[in-house]
Amino acid sequence: MNVAELAAEKGITRLCHYTPLSNLLHLAAEDRGLLSLKQLAATASEHDRQDLLRLDGHHDHISCSIEYPNAWYLRRRLFQATAIQRLFPDWVCLMLAPQSLWQPGTRVCVRNAAAANGSMIRDVSPTALRRSTRRP
């Protein structure tokens, strides 16, 4: 079974990504879609970097949760809001098609990717996806 088949079997219909509402305006106005921190650093466009520490160390990837929004992450971000985020406190949760799960270079983690400084992150495979989506 490949990753796409396993995702379908598990009923995975979306990936979720939080971003400040102000970033959504840039996403809608520009035709580039979501960009990683590494890609954003290479552009001249304004953006509100939301994860200031990026403890997982994967600046070349975009963090998403599988199927359900990561409410723990959002609460933490609201508590640690930057000055600009306190001025514009609204956030949105983007619901993305699950096809990114089976694209080359995709990685998954059994819990928040920042845990243990990203050491639990694995390249996506049926086994890694199965572990990452296991419910208690």
ZIQUI-V222686 format. One line per field, one symbol per residue. ss: DSSP state (h for helix, s for strand, l for the rest). burial: + if it has 24 or more other C-alpha atoms within 12 Angstrom, else -. A space follows every 50 residues. Layout:
ss->???
burial->???
This chain:
ss->llhhhhhhhlllllsssssshhhhhhhhhlllllllhhhhhlllllllll llllllllllllllssllllhhhhhhhhhlllhhhhhlllsssssslhhh hhllllssllllllhhhhlllssllhhhhhhhllll
burial->--++-++----+-+++++++++++---------++++--+------++++ +--+-++++-+++++++-++--++--++--+---+---+-+-++++-+-+ ++---+++++++++------++-+++-+++-++---
